[in-house]
């Protein structure tokens, strides 16, 4: 029986690359992928990433777009579970993708989902997160301590300079689309950690993305069963590292 991975999503505005690439690589590796939305609605990616955001720039690359078109036809994507029906113990891994658009708040700010994440994180099974996807973990509280489940962990997330640059480049057309919250993702994540030294920003990257065959531009943090990455350009890397942790589980 194949191991299963849960990817919770908002109804709209998730990042094309951060969902489609992990889904594609995990399916190729033989894992089952299960999606879940708040009420079981079929989710939709941020349309600006498919259109190219501004003058055809900043959007998803061609290969992730192809993966997304495949994903749209996948049975598991078209018929997701509901968040409240999840039995987190039945899954072998959790993967948390990000996205900038306002629709992401439904997922990033869900307290019931955060409680489920806290329960799963405590099991010590593989957890992967990229970009804004680190926020639900930062907000998920360990019931025994009242602290974030990331307290005492090392992590990365969307760096402040990337979030700020995306906003400055697009605000004239998209307004606050690239500022999901008033607080920067990095600032909130750091505030949840035991020490600011546990946050790793990685080398400066102004747009060079990793691919299936080239991880040189990528960066992420591995800490036991948890692996995190910064932005869509790290999606291939984080999906592969996450899959490696899944392979370490007994079949």
Secondary structure, DSSP 8 states (H G I E B T S, - for coil): ---EEEEE--SEEE-HHHHHHHHHHHHHTT-EEEEEESSS---EE-HHHHHTSBTTBSS--HHHHHHHHHHHH-HHHHT-EEGGG--GGG-SEEEE----SGGGHHHHT-HHHHHHHHHHHTTT-EEEEETTHHHHHHH-B-TTTSSBTTTT--B--S-HHHHHHHHHHHHHHHTTTT-SSSS-HHHHHHHHSS-GGGB---S--SS----SS--TT--EEEETTEEEESSGGGHHHHHHHHHHHHHTS--
